[in-house]
């Protein structure tokens, strides 16, 4: 991870503070719908994926009440000085999505390999590019958003009706949609 980008990774955490301030100030009624007691979900793509992995460590999860993280096609999370992957510090349920069409899929794979915390889901879909999460046809994969929402429903809302979408088999499930190079989800 480049030192020149290190201050950037805190920007997503600033958004959490901003949203809380909007709620407290009652400046916008949409923010009144947020249930802060359930905790915060954090998702990011590419460099935002690094930010999500960074936010999944104990210092951030406790301060910002982050309860679940989703990483889309992350850029490199290896610390330059220690060569350790930030995935080793994850301490909340995390789902990692990548695909073989993304030249950097190994970076997401490295995060998966470094992560000891469970629940953990990993999906390496055959084909799609680094732009899989981009919601502009024909690039996007709308199922990525579905499985991201399912992860948050499960680990923020404790909504068991989404369990089979992540942990089930067959069509309509994380590992049952598309041709997989590797796909699994472990609860504990």
Secondary structure, DSSP 4 states (H G I P E B T S, - for coil): --GGGGGGGGHHHHHHHHHHHHHHHT--GGGGG--GGG-EEEEEETHHHHHHHHHTBHHHHHHHTEEEEEEES----B-TTT--BGGGGB-SEEEEEEETTSTTHHHHHHHHHH---SSEEEEEESS--TTTT--STTT--HHHHHHHHHHHHHHTS--GGGHHHHH--STTSTTTSS-EEEEEEE--
